[in-house]
Amino acid sequence: MRRFDPPKLTVAVPVLNEERYIADCLGSLMAQEGVKPFEIIVADGGSTDRTREIVAALSAQHPNIRLIANPRRLQSAAINLAATEVAKGTNILVRADAHALYPRDFLRKCLDALLASGAQSVVVPMRTVGARGFQRAIAAAQNSRLGNGGSSHRVAGMSGFVDHGHHAMFDLTFFRQIGGYNETFSHNEDAEFDIRLHRFGGRVWLCTEAPVAYFPRSNLRGLARQYYRHGAGRARTLLTHNIRPRLRQMLPVAALAGVVAGALLWPLSPIFALIPLLYVAICLIWAACAVVRARDPGLIGMAAAAITMHLAWAVGFLKSVMQHQASSRP
């Protein structure tokens, strides 16, 4: 068991146009009980809304909140930058997303898990919540197996060692030793980091006692853009490290292939139209069951959200694979 004597935590929060969420996020971090963050570094990637103004106002009230510029704009660069900007003596780095709220015992439970497990990184479950309107349907889709494929940090389970999860806390010395995040990754930098962490002999602990409430995109356009980038990032991670994808990662690709094949072949025979129709029907039935269980008609939008997530992810994944193959040719 490693000991940090005394533990000194720096929380890094990457932001870009987060005026809607940043005040509540920082408020939840400032309200931590048991373990207090020594400092909170907000790394801004060039916000054009009121994000910087809000953070500056909070910093005036709480001197341990510090605003810095993140010229590269990427989340990976923001966390790496914060790791170099931490106060002297910091030995634990916490990654906190601005789109989230953190329970009052979040830092304490993560720290307890880090010390007790001997891991180099602690990850936590992420539960999406919808504040209003269509965001509720998107949140419900992301919380369901239809949307998350049974990912360990999305499905309720027991704490233990895992391959990957929603990043929360790092042993800062180890984080630096393996080079931090790969800043050439705009998305999926966390999964790429975890692969290197394991190869360097590190371990990742899933702390199910410290779930995070995450606010997803509020419309299909933003959701599609996000999942397109997620798919592209995942493909790049697999190709970079020569890893075979898991079955659940290929299901969206299969769904896209079925939809495209059905659309192209149905003029030859109407039976081919059954392929995309069956896929859409499965998503609609899943959403209808959620409507009945929650008694919330708005959740019927889960179907559109899930379809958007699947197809956008698959397009990004396949495009990244084709770009990699093209660049590998003589």
Backbone bond lengths (Angstrom), bond angles and torsions (degrees), N, CA, C in turn:
res aa  C-N    CA-C-N  psi(-1)  N-CA   C-N-CA  omega(-1)  CA-C   N-CA-C  phi
1 M - - - 1.461 - - 1.539 109.19 -
2 R 1.334 115.86 126.77 1.451 119.99 177.59 1.509 110.06 -80.16
3 R 1.317 117.03 151.32 1.458 121.43 176.18 1.519 109.75 -126.02
4 F 1.310 116.44 132.51 1.448 121.84 172.85 1.525 106.20 -104.75
5 D 1.313 117.73 118.56 1.461 120.34 -170.97 1.525 110.65 -127.25
6 P 1.327 117.56 103.96 1.469 125.75 -14.98 1.524 109.39 -85.44
7 P 1.328 119.32 158.75 1.461 119.65 177.93 1.529 111.02 -66.37
8 K 1.309 115.75 133.82 1.461 121.51 -179.98 1.522 107.79 -128.31
9 L 1.326 115.69 111.82 1.456 121.41 -170.92 1.525 112.12 -102.57
10 T 1.333 114.79 135.13 1.457 121.37 167.96 1.522 108.00 -117.05
11 V 1.325 116.22 129.07 1.459 121.64 178.68 1.526 108.45 -101.13
12 A 1.317 116.78 126.48 1.467 122.10 178.26 1.523 109.33 -106.59
13 V 1.334 115.94 128.41 1.466 121.32 -178.30 1.531 109.18 -123.96
14 P 1.336 119.15 103.24 1.469 120.57 175.39 1.527 109.92 -74.21
15 V 1.326 117.68 136.98 1.467 120.40 -179.68 1.524 110.63 -138.91
16 L 1.309 114.64 151.32 1.457 123.39 170.86 1.526 107.04 -158.56
17 N 1.327 115.78 105.99 1.471 121.75 -179.16 1.531 111.55 55.42
18 E 1.317 114.90 60.95 1.464 121.25 -177.75 1.534 111.81 -116.07
19 E 1.329 118.05 34.47 1.462 120.30 -176.76 1.529 112.77 -60.27
20 R 1.307 116.55 -25.59 1.466 120.38 -177.21 1.527 112.14 -74.61
21 Y 1.349 116.99 -27.99 1.456 120.05 -171.50 1.526 115.47 -119.11
22 I 1.321 118.07 -20.90 1.461 119.91 -166.33 1.528 113.71 -64.04
23 A 1.323 118.21 -37.94 1.473 119.71 -178.27 1.534 110.78 -63.79
24 D 1.329 116.68 -45.80 1.465 120.01 -179.88 1.527 110.95 -66.73
25 C 1.327 116.34 -38.14 1.461 120.41 178.73 1.524 110.46 -60.83
26 L 1.326 116.48 -52.12 1.466 119.89 -178.98 1.528 111.04 -65.16
27 G 1.323 116.59 -34.50 1.457 119.92 177.25 1.511 111.85 -61.72
28 S 1.329 116.66 -40.42 1.467 119.90 179.77 1.525 110.94 -69.61
29 L 1.322 117.69 -30.75 1.464 120.45 177.78 1.521 111.18 -75.60
30 M 1.318 117.27 -34.72 1.460 120.57 178.79 1.527 111.52 -72.36
31 A 1.323 116.69 -21.71 1.468 120.91 -176.59 1.523 112.77 -91.65
32 Q 1.311 117.95 13.21 1.461 120.80 -178.52 1.532 111.69 -62.12
33 E 1.314 115.26 142.98 1.465 121.49 179.83 1.526 109.91 -114.17
34 G 1.312 116.23 146.03 1.451 120.52 178.31 1.506 112.89 88.86
35 V 1.334 116.75 -50.17 1.464 122.90 176.89 1.516 107.64 -132.05
36 K 1.315 116.13 126.54 1.456 121.21 179.42 1.531 109.69 -104.97
37 P 1.347 117.80 139.42 1.459 118.56 173.99 1.528 110.36 -67.25
38 F 1.332 116.78 131.64 1.456 118.96 178.27 1.529 110.01 -65.03
39 E 1.316 115.75 -37.63 1.459 120.37 176.68 1.518 108.51 -153.95
40 I 1.315 115.53 155.99 1.459 122.74 175.13 1.523 106.98 -122.34
41 I 1.326 116.02 118.24 1.458 121.42 179.35 1.520 108.37 -102.81
42 V 1.317 116.55 116.46 1.459 122.45 176.92 1.527 107.30 -98.34
43 A 1.322 117.10 114.24 1.464 122.34 -177.34 1.527 108.72 -101.38
44 D 1.318 116.42 107.62 1.466 121.77 -173.95 1.533 110.76 -94.21
45 G 1.322 115.19 129.41 1.462 120.59 -178.15 1.509 114.65 -91.76
46 G 1.331 117.26 23.19 1.462 120.20 178.15 1.516 112.87 100.56
47 S 1.309 117.20 45.16 1.467 121.42 -178.18 1.523 111.12 -61.82
48 T 1.331 115.02 141.78 1.465 120.81 177.24 1.521 111.61 -109.41
49 D 1.325 117.45 1.95 1.459 120.72 176.74 1.536 108.51 -101.35
50 R 1.314 118.72 -150.60 1.458 121.75 -175.46 1.540 113.29 -93.27
51 T 1.316 117.23 13.79 1.465 120.19 -176.42 1.523 112.04 -56.44
52 R 1.311 117.18 -51.65 1.467 120.59 -176.94 1.532 110.81 -63.53
53 E 1.321 116.19 -38.06 1.462 120.50 179.02 1.522 110.88 -63.69
54 I 1.318 116.89 -42.56 1.467 121.42 -179.83 1.526 110.13 -65.52
55 V 1.334 116.67 -45.09 1.467 120.36 -179.71 1.525 110.56 -64.44
56 A 1.336 117.11 -40.18 1.465 120.59 179.58 1.526 110.70 -62.48
57 A 1.334 116.60 -40.05 1.462 120.18 178.97 1.527 111.05 -65.38
58 L 1.328 116.77 -41.40 1.466 120.23 178.01 1.526 111.27 -68.00
59 S 1.318 116.48 -35.10 1.460 120.66 178.88 1.523 111.42 -65.25
60 A 1.329 116.51 -33.65 1.468 120.05 178.14 1.529 110.83 -65.22
61 Q 1.343 116.09 -31.33 1.462 120.45 178.86 1.526 111.81 -85.81
62 H 1.343 116.31 -30.46 1.465 121.37 -177.04 1.530 108.00 -128.95
63 P 1.310 118.40 96.54 1.466 122.02 -175.59 1.523 114.59 -59.62
64 N 1.339 118.35 -18.47 1.459 118.69 179.91 1.534 112.41 -81.72
65 I 1.338 117.05 0.32 1.465 120.83 171.07 1.529 107.61 -93.44
66 R 1.324 116.69 123.61 1.457 120.89 -176.17 1.529 109.83 -125.34
67 L 1.310 116.59 131.68 1.464 122.55 179.67 1.519 109.53 -102.21
68 I 1.336 116.61 125.94 1.458 120.95 176.37 1.523 108.73 -127.90
69 A 1.324 116.13 161.37 1.465 121.68 179.48 1.524 109.81 -91.12
70 N 1.319 115.29 140.33 1.461 122.43 176.20 1.525 107.99 -116.10
71 P 1.334 117.84 87.36 1.466 120.91 -173.85 1.519 114.11 -59.23
72 R 1.333 117.66 -29.33 1.463 119.97 -177.32 1.520 112.07 -80.82
73 R 1.325 117.84 -14.20 1.459 124.52 172.01 1.527 114.36 74.04
74 L 1.312 119.40 -19.11 1.460 122.54 -176.68 1.524 111.55 -79.06
75 Q 1.343 115.73 150.92 1.468 120.06 176.69 1.523 111.27 -63.75
76 S 1.324 116.39 -40.19 1.463 119.60 179.60 1.525 110.77 -59.36
77 A 1.325 116.30 -43.63 1.466 120.51 179.32 1.525 110.98 -67.14
78 A 1.331 116.80 -35.39 1.467 120.60 -179.48 1.521 111.52 -63.30
79 I 1.335 116.92 -44.36 1.466 120.02 -179.28 1.533 110.28 -68.72
80 N 1.329 116.90 -42.15 1.466 119.64 177.68 1.523 111.37 -61.78
81 L 1.315 116.22 -40.39 1.461 120.59 179.33 1.525 110.22 -63.88
82 A 1.326 115.94 -44.43 1.465 119.79 178.85 1.524 110.85 -61.64
83 A 1.331 117.15 -35.28 1.468 121.09 179.92 1.522 111.88 -64.80
84 T 1.327 116.57 -24.21 1.475 119.95 177.08 1.519 112.06 -92.00
85 E 1.331 116.34 -15.47 1.463 121.38 -175.80 1.530 112.88 -99.71
86 V 1.320 117.45 -1.94 1.463 120.33 -174.80 1.525 110.65 -62.78
87 A 1.321 114.77 153.62 1.465 120.50 177.95 1.522 110.28 -65.68
88 K 1.303 115.94 153.28 1.455 122.17 179.80 1.534 110.11 -58.04
89 G 1.311 115.63 134.45 1.457 120.61 178.95 1.517 114.02 94.94
90 T 1.335 118.37 -8.42 1.468 120.45 178.47 1.527 109.81 -64.81
91 N 1.306 116.30 131.34 1.464 119.67 178.93 1.524 113.58 -125.02
92 I 1.324 116.35 -3.72 1.463 120.26 178.66 1.530 108.82 -132.90
93 L 1.319 115.55 129.44 1.459 121.96 179.00 1.525 109.27 -111.16
94 V 1.309 115.91 132.02 1.464 121.89 179.38 1.522 108.88 -115.00
95 R 1.307 116.88 131.65 1.465 121.32 173.89 1.524 108.46 -99.27
96 A 1.315 116.03 125.57 1.467 120.89 179.50 1.524 108.94 -129.38
97 D 1.302 116.87 127.03 1.469 121.57 178.93 1.517 110.00 -87.28
98 A 1.333 115.72 140.09 1.461 120.93 -177.01 1.520 112.38 -68.14
99 H 1.319 118.09 -22.61 1.463 122.49 -179.04 1.515 112.25 -81.23
100 A 1.331 117.47 19.50 1.461 119.85 -171.87 1.519 112.40 -135.71
101 L 1.329 114.88 160.45 1.462 122.80 172.20 1.523 107.96 -118.31
102 Y 1.330 116.18 144.93 1.457 121.40 -173.58 1.526 110.17 -118.45
103 P 1.337 117.19 129.52 1.471 119.86 178.79 1.522 110.77 -62.22
104 R 1.326 116.69 157.15 1.465 121.81 -172.55 1.529 113.31 -61.84
105 D 1.314 118.06 -24.85 1.457 120.55 -179.56 1.528 111.93 -104.41
106 F 1.314 116.84 18.79 1.462 121.51 -175.69 1.531 111.84 -59.35
107 L 1.328 117.43 -54.38 1.461 120.68 -176.88 1.531 111.25 -65.03
108 R 1.325 116.52 -40.01 1.463 119.39 -178.95 1.519 110.92 -63.16
109 K 1.317 117.00 -45.83 1.460 119.76 -178.32 1.520 111.80 -68.07
110 C 1.327 116.95 -37.92 1.469 119.25 177.68 1.523 110.54 -66.00
111 L 1.323 116.77 -41.13 1.460 120.28 179.44 1.524 110.77 -65.65
112 D 1.314 116.45 -43.60 1.464 119.84 177.21 1.532 110.80 -58.21
113 A 1.332 115.92 -41.42 1.467 120.11 -179.68 1.523 111.18 -67.63
114 L 1.323 117.23 -39.80 1.458 121.15 179.49 1.523 111.00 -62.31
115 L 1.327 116.05 -44.68 1.460 120.53 -178.18 1.528 112.22 -71.27
116 A 1.320 116.22 -43.09 1.461 119.67 -175.63 1.524 112.50 -72.41
117 S 1.321 117.68 -35.34 1.468 121.17 -174.96 1.517 112.92 -83.33
118 G 1.343 116.89 -25.27 1.456 119.67 -174.06 1.511 112.56 75.89
119 A 1.326 117.05 12.81 1.462 121.28 179.87 1.528 110.53 -75.76
120 Q 1.309 115.43 165.01 1.456 121.07 176.73 1.533 111.54 -98.66
121 S 1.320 115.87 -10.97 1.458 120.64 179.90 1.525 109.31 -149.25
122 V 1.312 115.90 142.29 1.460 121.80 174.98 1.521 108.71 -116.71
123 V 1.312 116.12 130.21 1.462 121.74 175.47 1.521 108.60 -116.11
124 V 1.326 116.46 161.86 1.463 120.76 -173.71 1.528 110.63 -135.91
125 P 1.329 117.06 160.09 1.466 119.64 173.83 1.529 110.75 -68.64
126 M 1.311 115.81 148.61 1.460 120.88 177.78 1.527 108.42 -121.87
127 R 1.305 115.70 119.95 1.462 121.75 179.99 1.513 108.58 -111.85
128 T 1.319 117.60 115.25 1.457 120.31 -179.09 1.526 109.87 -78.95
129 V 1.311 115.26 141.77 1.464 121.79 179.44 1.523 108.84 -130.97
130 G 1.310 116.02 140.72 1.458 121.00 179.47 1.510 110.55 -105.90
131 A 1.305 115.61 125.41 1.457 119.86 -178.04 1.523 111.86 -74.83
132 R 1.310 115.29 -41.57 1.466 118.00 -175.86 1.524 110.21 -161.49
133 G 1.340 115.49 162.71 1.452 122.25 171.76 1.517 114.91 53.76
134 F 1.325 114.99 -139.43 1.455 121.23 -174.38 1.526 112.02 -67.85
135 Q 1.326 117.20 -18.94 1.461 120.20 178.01 1.532 111.17 -59.05
136 R 1.343 117.18 -31.04 1.462 120.62 178.40 1.523 110.72 -63.00
137 A 1.336 116.26 -40.89 1.461 120.15 -179.92 1.528 110.69 -68.58
138 I 1.319 117.16 -39.30 1.458 120.77 177.56 1.522 110.20 -63.64
139 A 1.334 116.41 -43.46 1.463 120.63 179.00 1.530 110.55 -61.32
140 A 1.325 116.54 -43.44 1.463 120.40 -179.73 1.530 111.01 -63.29
141 A 1.333 116.37 -39.28 1.461 120.14 178.82 1.521 110.60 -64.80
142 Q 1.324 117.66 -42.75 1.456 120.87 -178.86 1.528 111.95 -69.17
143 N 1.319 117.85 -27.67 1.459 121.19 178.49 1.521 113.00 -80.11
144 S 1.323 117.25 -15.63 1.465 121.28 -175.74 1.526 111.02 -91.38
145 R 1.311 115.69 158.36 1.466 120.18 175.65 1.515 111.24 -63.87
146 L 1.324 117.04 -26.85 1.457 120.08 176.36 1.527 110.30 -61.01
147 G 1.325 116.09 -34.57 1.454 119.72 -177.45 1.507 114.90 -96.30
148 N 1.350 117.43 -32.35 1.466 119.05 -175.05 1.522 113.65 -106.58
149 G 1.319 117.68 -7.18 1.454 120.18 175.82 1.513 115.42 68.61
150 G 1.341 116.86 11.00 1.458 119.47 179.68 1.508 113.91 85.63
151 S 1.323 117.70 22.88 1.459 121.44 177.62 1.526 110.13 -57.21
152 S 1.351 117.46 140.54 1.462 121.80 -170.91 1.522 113.04 -61.51
153 H 1.342 118.29 -34.32 1.458 119.51 -178.47 1.522 112.37 -87.87
154 R 1.333 116.30 2.31 1.461 121.19 176.27 1.520 112.05 -107.11
155 V 1.323 116.44 -21.35 1.463 121.37 -176.58 1.523 108.80 -106.76
156 A 1.325 116.24 132.38 1.463 120.39 179.42 1.520 110.60 -59.93
157 G 1.313 115.53 133.45 1.454 120.18 -179.48 1.516 109.92 -161.41
158 M 1.319 115.94 -154.64 1.453 121.00 -178.64 1.519 110.23 -105.79
159 S 1.330 116.14 152.58 1.454 120.92 176.20 1.525 109.47 -65.89
160 G 1.327 115.15 150.47 1.458 119.51 179.11 1.509 110.71 166.24
161 F 1.323 115.71 178.58 1.454 120.58 179.36 1.529 109.99 -74.26
162 V 1.334 116.41 137.00 1.464 122.22 -177.85 1.530 108.55 -137.28
163 D 1.325 115.27 169.59 1.463 120.50 176.70 1.529 111.53 -80.29
164 H 1.344 115.06 -34.28 1.474 118.54 -172.53 1.524 109.25 -160.50
165 G 1.305 116.25 158.97 1.452 121.64 177.36 1.517 110.44 -174.12
166 H 1.321 115.75 -174.47 1.463 121.37 -179.98 1.528 108.39 -75.33
167 H 1.308 116.90 115.92 1.465 121.60 -171.86 1.523 112.59 -64.34
168 A 1.348 114.75 138.32 1.454 120.22 -179.06 1.527 112.15 -135.34
169 M 1.345 118.34 -53.72 1.459 120.42 -171.03 1.529 110.56 -140.90
170 F 1.345 115.14 141.51 1.459 121.16 -178.73 1.529 110.64 -130.72
171 D 1.314 114.75 147.92 1.453 121.47 161.75 1.531 104.82 -71.23
172 L 1.325 118.01 111.37 1.463 121.76 -171.35 1.526 112.14 -61.41
173 T 1.325 116.94 -38.44 1.465 119.43 179.28 1.521 111.03 -60.72
174 F 1.333 117.15 -44.77 1.461 120.87 179.47 1.529 110.38 -67.77
175 F 1.326 116.84 -40.09 1.465 121.34 178.21 1.522 110.10 -55.26
176 R 1.307 116.36 -44.91 1.465 120.66 179.72 1.520 111.79 -70.51
177 Q 1.319 117.02 -37.91 1.462 120.89 -176.96 1.521 112.59 -60.62
178 I 1.328 117.21 -36.33 1.465 118.63 -178.56 1.526 111.72 -95.73
179 G 1.333 117.02 11.15 1.451 121.11 172.06 1.509 116.19 90.73
180 G 1.336 117.77 9.18 1.460 119.57 179.61 1.520 111.33 64.37
181 Y 1.315 115.52 -155.49 1.469 120.23 178.44 1.526 110.83 -75.28
182 N 1.319 115.46 151.72 1.454 121.93 173.45 1.531 107.84 -81.43
183 E 1.323 116.32 110.01 1.467 120.90 -172.98 1.520 113.68 -76.33
184 T 1.327 117.58 -0.64 1.459 119.09 172.33 1.524 111.12 -83.29
185 F 1.336 116.54 -6.29 1.462 121.51 178.22 1.525 109.46 -97.66
186 S 1.322 116.59 121.55 1.466 120.19 174.65 1.522 110.66 -85.22
187 H 1.333 117.14 -25.69 1.459 123.51 177.67 1.521 108.82 -141.75
188 N 1.326 116.26 156.83 1.453 123.23 179.71 1.526 112.32 68.30
189 E 1.336 115.86 17.39 1.462 118.91 177.20 1.522 111.86 -63.75
190 D 1.335 116.81 -26.52 1.461 119.95 -179.91 1.527 111.61 -69.84
191 A 1.337 116.88 -43.78 1.466 119.74 178.68 1.525 110.86 -66.47
192 E 1.324 116.67 -38.99 1.465 120.32 178.51 1.524 110.31 -63.31
193 F 1.337 116.32 -39.77 1.464 121.21 177.77 1.520 110.88 -62.24
194 D 1.325 116.87 -43.13 1.462 120.36 -177.07 1.526 111.69 -65.27
195 I 1.320 117.61 -32.43 1.459 120.13 176.43 1.523 110.06 -63.75
196 R 1.329 116.49 -46.53 1.468 119.80 178.53 1.528 111.14 -66.31
197 L 1.334 116.10 -37.23 1.462 119.50 178.90 1.529 110.92 -57.35
198 H 1.320 116.95 -45.80 1.460 120.45 -179.47 1.523 110.79 -67.14
199 R 1.319 117.18 -37.78 1.458 119.85 -178.64 1.525 111.85 -69.21
200 F 1.318 116.84 -23.46 1.458 120.90 176.16 1.533 111.79 -91.48
201 G 1.312 116.78 10.34 1.457 120.57 176.31 1.507 115.04 89.40
202 G 1.336 117.87 9.75 1.455 121.17 179.51 1.520 112.09 -84.87
203 R 1.331 115.40 168.88 1.460 121.28 178.42 1.524 109.96 -135.62
204 V 1.327 114.84 151.07 1.462 122.50 -178.18 1.521 108.73 -116.47
205 W 1.327 116.53 128.64 1.469 121.80 -179.98 1.527 109.60 -110.43
206 L 1.326 115.57 127.66 1.463 121.22 175.08 1.515 108.65 -89.17
207 C 1.334 116.90 116.74 1.466 122.59 179.63 1.526 108.23 -101.38
208 T 1.325 116.64 95.02 1.457 120.40 -176.36 1.528 112.32 -73.13
209 E 1.341 116.67 -10.54 1.468 119.92 -179.30 1.522 112.77 -79.77
210 A 1.345 117.38 -5.00 1.472 119.83 -176.40 1.529 111.27 -127.16
211 P 1.341 117.81 63.55 1.467 119.47 -178.63 1.523 112.43 -70.50
212 V 1.316 115.11 150.49 1.463 122.45 179.77 1.524 108.86 -108.87
213 A 1.325 116.60 138.83 1.468 121.24 174.70 1.529 107.91 -94.22
214 Y 1.327 116.18 116.14 1.462 122.05 -174.46 1.524 110.26 -112.34
215 F 1.330 116.95 136.59 1.466 122.04 178.74 1.528 108.94 -98.38
216 P 1.328 118.17 115.60 1.465 120.90 -176.62 1.528 111.87 -79.81
217 R 1.317 115.84 -178.38 1.468 120.82 174.07 1.524 108.48 -61.90
218 S 1.308 115.34 156.89 1.468 119.36 -174.26 1.519 113.60 -105.65
219 N 1.345 118.11 -1.45 1.462 120.25 179.71 1.520 109.65 -147.45
220 L 1.323 116.16 163.78 1.459 120.96 -174.96 1.524 112.48 -67.86
221 R 1.318 117.52 -32.47 1.464 119.66 -179.49 1.533 110.42 -64.00
222 G 1.331 116.04 -48.94 1.457 119.37 178.54 1.516 112.00 -64.92
223 L 1.336 116.43 -36.10 1.463 121.30 179.20 1.526 110.57 -65.21
224 A 1.330 116.56 -43.77 1.462 120.87 179.91 1.522 110.84 -63.07
225 R 1.319 116.30 -43.47 1.465 119.79 179.78 1.531 110.68 -62.60
226 Q 1.333 116.74 -42.17 1.461 120.99 -179.88 1.527 111.37 -63.68
227 Y 1.336 117.56 -46.87 1.459 120.22 -175.93 1.528 112.37 -75.16
228 Y 1.310 117.10 -27.46 1.466 119.65 172.38 1.533 109.50 -60.24
229 R 1.327 116.33 -43.87 1.461 120.64 179.59 1.523 111.46 -70.31
230 H 1.342 116.10 -35.91 1.471 119.16 176.23 1.528 110.61 -61.39
231 G 1.323 116.78 -45.11 1.460 120.87 -179.75 1.519 111.97 -63.07
232 A 1.336 115.51 -43.43 1.462 119.46 178.89 1.522 110.75 -63.76
233 G 1.323 116.61 -41.27 1.460 120.17 179.30 1.517 112.33 -65.60
234 R 1.330 116.66 -40.26 1.460 120.01 179.55 1.528 110.74 -63.85
235 A 1.318 116.97 -43.28 1.461 119.72 178.79 1.525 110.49 -61.72
236 R 1.299 116.76 -42.50 1.462 119.64 -179.37 1.521 111.81 -64.56
237 T 1.333 116.32 -37.86 1.461 120.06 177.39 1.522 110.77 -62.85
238 L 1.323 117.39 -46.34 1.458 121.27 -179.38 1.524 111.55 -63.51
239 L 1.329 116.10 -41.63 1.458 120.01 -178.60 1.525 111.55 -71.38
240 T 1.318 116.38 -37.90 1.465 120.29 -179.59 1.518 111.24 -61.71
241 H 1.334 115.53 -39.79 1.464 119.70 -175.60 1.530 112.95 -105.28
242 N 1.344 116.40 9.83 1.468 121.28 176.27 1.526 111.61 53.73
243 I 1.333 115.66 53.14 1.462 122.50 -178.44 1.524 108.93 -114.45
244 R 1.325 116.05 138.69 1.459 120.20 177.54 1.533 109.47 -77.49
245 P 1.319 117.47 138.73 1.471 119.45 178.77 1.523 111.48 -69.91
246 R 1.320 115.74 153.59 1.460 120.85 176.26 1.531 109.55 -81.39
247 L 1.316 114.91 163.18 1.459 120.07 -177.52 1.525 110.74 -58.30
248 R 1.330 117.70 -45.75 1.458 120.03 -176.79 1.535 111.76 -63.61
249 Q 1.347 116.68 -24.14 1.461 119.91 178.23 1.524 111.91 -78.48
250 M 1.330 117.03 -20.97 1.457 120.46 -179.37 1.518 112.85 -94.52
251 L 1.333 117.24 -11.28 1.464 118.91 179.60 1.532 112.67 -62.16
252 P 1.343 120.05 -41.48 1.472 118.43 175.89 1.524 112.22 -61.61
253 V 1.341 117.18 -35.52 1.465 119.93 177.63 1.523 110.09 -64.84
254 A 1.331 116.29 -40.21 1.464 120.24 177.49 1.530 110.85 -64.01
255 A 1.337 116.64 -39.25 1.465 120.41 178.55 1.532 110.50 -63.45
256 L 1.328 116.24 -43.43 1.469 119.68 178.60 1.527 110.82 -63.74
257 A 1.327 116.64 -42.67 1.454 120.12 179.13 1.524 111.34 -61.29
258 G 1.340 115.78 -40.67 1.459 118.99 178.91 1.520 112.80 -65.95
259 V 1.326 116.14 -41.14 1.472 120.16 179.52 1.519 110.61 -64.56
260 V 1.330 116.83 -46.26 1.471 120.82 -178.88 1.530 110.53 -65.98
261 A 1.333 116.33 -44.41 1.463 119.69 179.99 1.529 111.09 -61.89
262 G 1.329 115.89 -43.08 1.461 118.87 179.42 1.515 112.26 -62.98
263 A 1.343 116.41 -40.39 1.459 120.25 -179.39 1.527 111.99 -67.22
264 L 1.337 116.65 -35.96 1.462 119.96 -177.53 1.523 112.89 -80.77
265 L 1.323 116.30 -31.36 1.463 119.12 -171.93 1.523 114.52 -98.76
266 W 1.358 117.36 -11.87 1.457 116.32 -176.07 1.531 114.26 -62.76
267 P 1.372 119.86 -27.03 1.478 117.24 174.77 1.532 112.56 -63.15
268 L 1.356 116.94 -26.72 1.462 119.52 178.25 1.517 111.20 -75.48
269 S 1.341 114.92 -37.34 1.462 119.92 177.77 1.522 108.70 -158.39
270 P 1.327 118.02 128.63 1.469 120.68 -179.75 1.526 113.60 -58.29
271 I 1.333 116.91 -19.78 1.464 118.80 -177.49 1.526 111.70 -63.66
272 F 1.340 116.89 -27.66 1.469 119.79 179.81 1.527 111.69 -66.44
273 A 1.328 116.97 -23.33 1.463 120.51 178.79 1.523 111.51 -67.11
274 L 1.333 116.22 -17.70 1.460 119.21 -179.76 1.527 112.18 -67.19
275 I 1.335 117.22 -24.01 1.465 119.76 -176.99 1.529 110.45 -65.12
276 P 1.355 119.30 -57.94 1.468 118.24 178.06 1.524 112.63 -66.33
277 L 1.346 117.10 -32.02 1.463 119.50 179.77 1.530 110.58 -65.53
278 L 1.317 117.16 -38.64 1.462 120.75 178.84 1.529 110.25 -65.45
279 Y 1.318 116.42 -41.41 1.462 120.72 178.93 1.530 110.83 -62.00
280 V 1.321 116.46 -47.28 1.463 120.41 179.00 1.527 110.53 -63.63
281 A 1.328 116.79 -38.59 1.469 120.71 179.87 1.528 110.99 -63.13
282 I 1.325 116.75 -41.28 1.468 120.08 178.68 1.524 110.31 -60.47
283 C 1.327 116.84 -44.32 1.469 120.66 179.66 1.522 111.40 -65.51
284 L 1.325 117.09 -38.80 1.463 120.65 179.48 1.529 111.55 -68.24
285 I 1.324 116.49 -40.86 1.471 119.89 178.57 1.524 110.23 -64.29
286 W 1.322 116.85 -41.90 1.467 121.26 177.97 1.527 109.84 -59.62
287 A 1.339 116.13 -45.61 1.461 120.56 179.73 1.526 111.14 -64.92
288 A 1.318 116.89 -40.45 1.461 120.48 179.94 1.523 111.12 -62.77
289 C 1.330 116.63 -39.03 1.469 120.14 176.98 1.522 110.43 -63.24
290 A 1.332 116.44 -38.75 1.465 119.99 178.40 1.524 110.86 -66.00
291 V 1.326 116.53 -37.81 1.466 120.99 177.57 1.524 110.22 -60.16
292 V 1.325 116.36 -44.51 1.467 121.10 -178.44 1.530 110.56 -66.44
293 R 1.343 116.08 -45.22 1.461 119.50 -177.93 1.532 111.90 -63.66
294 A 1.333 116.18 -43.44 1.471 120.08 -175.51 1.529 112.71 -92.28
295 R 1.346 116.45 -8.53 1.467 121.06 -175.60 1.521 110.77 52.99
296 D 1.329 114.77 44.95 1.467 121.71 -178.43 1.527 108.27 -132.95
297 P 1.342 118.44 100.83 1.465 121.24 -178.00 1.525 113.27 -59.05
298 G 1.325 116.81 -25.41 1.455 120.00 -178.73 1.518 113.47 -64.06
299 L 1.329 116.95 -19.34 1.459 120.01 -177.92 1.520 112.94 -74.76
300 I 1.327 117.88 -5.33 1.455 119.27 175.17 1.521 110.35 -61.49
301 G 1.334 116.37 -22.62 1.464 121.04 176.52 1.517 113.35 -66.54
302 M 1.347 117.12 -9.40 1.463 120.56 175.14 1.524 111.73 -54.94
303 A 1.323 115.92 -35.65 1.465 119.59 -177.70 1.528 110.47 -62.36
304 A 1.326 116.64 -49.62 1.466 120.27 179.56 1.521 110.89 -63.52
305 A 1.336 116.33 -38.40 1.463 120.05 179.68 1.528 110.79 -64.70
306 A 1.333 116.89 -46.11 1.465 120.58 -178.80 1.528 111.17 -63.78
307 I 1.327 116.45 -43.72 1.467 120.03 179.14 1.524 110.33 -61.33
308 T 1.316 116.46 -42.66 1.465 120.86 178.61 1.520 110.87 -62.12
309 M 1.322 116.97 -45.50 1.466 121.63 179.37 1.524 111.11 -60.64
310 H 1.333 116.63 -48.39 1.460 120.68 -177.39 1.525 111.98 -61.74
311 L 1.326 116.01 -52.18 1.460 120.06 -172.47 1.525 111.76 -71.40
312 A 1.330 116.87 -39.78 1.465 119.40 178.63 1.524 110.37 -64.85
313 W 1.335 116.74 -42.18 1.469 121.24 178.27 1.521 109.89 -60.05
314 A 1.329 116.14 -45.97 1.459 120.74 -177.48 1.525 111.76 -64.76
315 V 1.332 117.34 -40.93 1.462 120.43 178.45 1.528 110.27 -62.22
316 G 1.319 116.27 -45.77 1.463 119.76 178.39 1.519 111.61 -62.38
317 F 1.320 116.74 -41.87 1.463 122.02 -179.97 1.527 110.53 -61.34
318 L 1.335 116.77 -51.03 1.461 120.61 -176.75 1.525 111.86 -67.10
319 K 1.323 116.92 -38.04 1.464 119.21 178.67 1.522 110.48 -63.37
320 S 1.334 116.61 -40.90 1.461 120.30 178.97 1.526 110.68 -64.71
321 V 1.332 117.29 -40.21 1.463 120.92 178.09 1.525 110.41 -63.07
322 M 1.326 117.69 -44.48 1.464 120.91 -178.57 1.527 111.06 -66.81
323 Q 1.313 117.08 -38.27 1.464 120.10 177.22 1.523 110.86 -64.25
324 H 1.326 115.79 -38.70 1.468 119.71 178.82 1.528 110.35 -65.53
325 Q 1.339 116.62 -43.55 1.462 119.68 179.34 1.512 111.56 -64.28
326 A 1.336 116.28 -39.30 1.467 119.60 -179.98 1.530 111.04 -65.44
327 S 1.323 116.60 -39.77 1.459 120.06 -179.11 1.523 112.11 -73.27
328 S 1.347 117.37 -18.99 1.455 121.10 -178.86 1.532 112.47 -86.02
329 R 1.320 116.66 -12.88 1.472 119.51 -179.64 1.522 110.74 -73.18
330 P 1.336 117.15 147.53 1.470 120.65 177.56 1.526 110.02 -60.96
